[in-house]
C-alpha cells in the first residue's frame, strides 16, 4: 500500500514538476495573504502587515526548498543515509565490528570450504551416461564372509548369458604397465584392462580414434591400447597423429587406437579399493588414476572358475530395479553353485556404482558439513549476542525515537542495513578464508577421494554461500530490531535517568538463552571431536606387528620378457633370483644400510589369499577360509623386526631345490591348530606339502583397523612371483628417505629399464593408511575448538554485561563489608548456572548426534562415557574461567567511587 | 540535511498537524490558526516547518490534498486525514502519552 502510494507520488512529482512549483507558489501566496489580512485586522499599516507576514514565513526560497525535499519520495536517499549511518556506527565501535566480522568470516569461510568439497565430490553429476543405472556385480563367499570379491571369467560369461535384468554387462580389472618411452626412464602407469563392452556401457566416447571392438577382445588379437587425455597431453603434447603410432607397453609394441577423456577411469580406483582383494594399483595409495586402457580378453580356457580376477559392471535394463537384479543374480549364483564345486558358498551382491564410489567418503564429508554448520550457528548466536549487547546501549536512542514518531519501519531498515554491512564484510573476508582454507584442505586430504582434484569454489558454491549469508544477515538484523520494538519504553527511560539497577529480565533471558545454546553446540562438536580423537589415538597406537620406522620401501614388477616365467620349471626361476641377489648385494653395500629384504608384498599390502589344507586333515579344510600367503626372503623378519615366537626362521638354505618349508603366524596357529603343535605339520597349496618350521607374531597387513589375517610365510625362493611383482625393504640407520636415491641407483645398475615406484619410508605408507581418519579427526577438532572459543567469548560477553549492570549493587555489598571473594563467587555462580544449562542440553544433543559418527569410530563407543566426561569438564572449566575475569574486574573498583557515580 | 536533532520537533509537529486535521479538512493557514488557538497561543507554528510537514505527511499517505474555494472565494489547497493517518495519529498519541508519563515520572522523582 505504502509503496503503491510512493510510486504514485513519485510519478506525479516527476511528471508534474511544473504544476507542483505553480501550486506551491499559489499556496504560499494564499498563506501570505491570509497572514497579511490578519495583521491588518490587528491594526497594522498595509505595508507593515505584508512585511511582518513575510518575515514570519522565514525566507520564501528556503521554505520552498524544504517543501520540495519533503514532497519527493526518498527511498534511495533513505538507503544512502542508512548506509552512511551504519558505516559510522560500525566505525565508532571498531572492536565490536572486528569481532563480529571475524566471527562471521570464520563461520562462512569454513562452511564455504567444506561445502565446495561436498559439492565437488558428492553433488556434481557423475561424468558417465545415466550413472544411476550402473551396478557393480560382486561375488560373495559365505565361508569367508566376504561381500565384495571380483568375479571369475566363466562366472562372468554365465552372468552375461543368463541375466535379463541387465541390459549389458562388462568386465574390467586394474593392471599396472611399464611404458618405455623412446628416451628416458620407463614409467609405471596404472591401466585398466577392459572388455570391449566396457566403454559403451559407461558411455565414454573416445576423443580421437576408436574404441574397442569384439575383435580386439579375441585371444591372440594384435596388441592395442587407448590412452587418457592427460597422458596424451604429457607425452604427445596433444598431437592428433598419435592414433596409429606404436608405444612400448611392458616391452611389447602396442598400437594406440584412440584417446579417451579422463572420465573413462571415473570410479575405477574406488571400485578396486572396495574389493576384498585383486586391488591392483589401488593399494599404491593416493590418487592413482588409470591412464591406459587395454583389451581384457576374458578367456575361460586360461582362467578357471576358482580364480577371481575380474570386476563386473552392469547397466540395468529399462524398468529393472536394483532389487530385481539382486534377486535374479542370487538365483543365477545358486544355479552355478549347484553345478560347479568351485562355486560352493558363492553368491552375488549387486551394489549401485555410486554407492561403491561415494559410500566410503560420504559419511565423513557429511559429518564435516554438519560440524561446520554447527560452527556457523554458534557464530550467528554470538553476533546476535553482540548486537544485543550493543542494542542495550542503543535502546534509549531507539525508544526515544519511536516515542517521537519515527517510523518503526525506518528503524527496521536501519538495523537490517547495519547487519547487511556486517555480513557483507564477513562474506568478503569469509570467501578469502574459504579460498585459503580449501587449498590447505586439499593439501591435507587423504588419497582415494573421488575427483578431489576438481574441487573448487564454483557458481553453485557461491550461490549457496550468498544464500546462507542473506539468512544470517536477516536473522542477525531482525533480532535486535524486534527486541527494540518490544522494548519497555518506561523502564528504558528510567534507566536513562540513572536508575539502572532494574534490568529488564526478558532481554537478559534471551541473551542467556543464546549463550546456553552456544555452549550446548560447543559440547556437541567437542564430543564428536573427542570421539574421533580417541579413535585416531587408538588406531595410531595399535602395534602393526612390524616396525615401520627406519624402513624404506620400493616396489617394482619384473617384466616376463626379461625375467621368463616358465611354469614347467617352477619354482626355479634363475633370472628373478639373480635380480634379487644382485640388488640386495648392492643395497647392503650402501653406507647407512642395516638390513635389506625382498618380499612379494610389503607389509601393508594385503596381497592375496589361497585355499589350503593341513596334510592329514583335508576334510576339515572344506569349511576353512582362504589363507593369506606372504612370500619373503630370509632377512625379512630381521629387517621389519617381526619377532619369531617359536621354531626357526627361514634360511637362505631354503632354496628352490630344498624341501619346501614355511612359517605360520600366531593367528593361523590359534585358528587352525588349537590344542595341537603346528611345528612339523605340513600345509599344502600350489602342489606342494610344506613343512611348518616356525611361528612368527602377527602383522596387520590389512591395515591398522583390521584384525591381522591368518597368514603363512613361504620363502620367496620356493614361491616366486608369477607376475613379477615385488617389494624391496631396506632398514636404514638414519633417515630412510635419504637412502631413496642410492637405492634407486642400485636397482638401475642391475636393470636400467625397470620401472621402480612407491619409493617412500614405510612409516609414510603406514601414516597414509590412516590418513582419512586423521583428516576427519583434524577438521572436526578444529571446528570444535572454534565453536568452544566462540562460546567462551559469548559467556564472557554476557557476564561482562551483567557485571556492568550490577556494579552499583556490588559496590554496596563491598561497602557493607562483603569480601571481594564473595562478590566474585556471586558472579561466577551466574556463569556456572549458564554453563550447567549448556552442558545439560549439549550432553542431550551429543547423545543424539554422535550416532552419526559410528561408522567413523574405532575402538570407542558413540557414547563413550570417558570422552563425554572429559568434554563436559573442559567446557565447564572454560565457562567458569570466562566468568571469573569479569567478576574480578567488578571487585577491582573502589566501592566509594562506584557509589558516588550512582 | 538540516534535520539533525529535528526528531522532536518534526515528530511532534506531525502529530499535532494530524490532530488538527482530524476534525475537518482545512488549508495550511487554517492549521496554523487552529494550533495556535488550541494551545492558547503557546505554540506558534513556523510556516517554514508547517509546509514541509504537510508535504511529508502527504508523501507518507497519511493525508491527501485537493484544491477548493474558501468562503470568501479564494482557491486554496485543503488537506484531509486518510484512514491510515487516523491510525497513525492514534499510535503517536499513545506513544506520546507513554513518553510524557515517563518524563513526568522522572521529573517528579524526589532526589534522595
Interface residues (C-beta under 8 A of the other chain):
Chain A: X1 X2 X5 X6 X9 X23 X26 X27 X28 X30 X31 X33 X34 X35 X56 X57 X58 X59 X62 X63 X66 X67 X69 X70 X71 X72 X73 X81 X400 X401 X402 X403 X404 X405 X406 X407 X489 X490 X493 X494 X497
Chain B: X1 X2 X7 X8 X10 X11 X12 X14 X15 X27 X28 X29 X46 X47 X48 X49 X51 X52 X53 X55 X56 X58 X59 X60 X61 X67 X74 X75 X76 X77 X84 X92 X95 X96 X98 X99 X101 X102 X103 X105 X106 X109
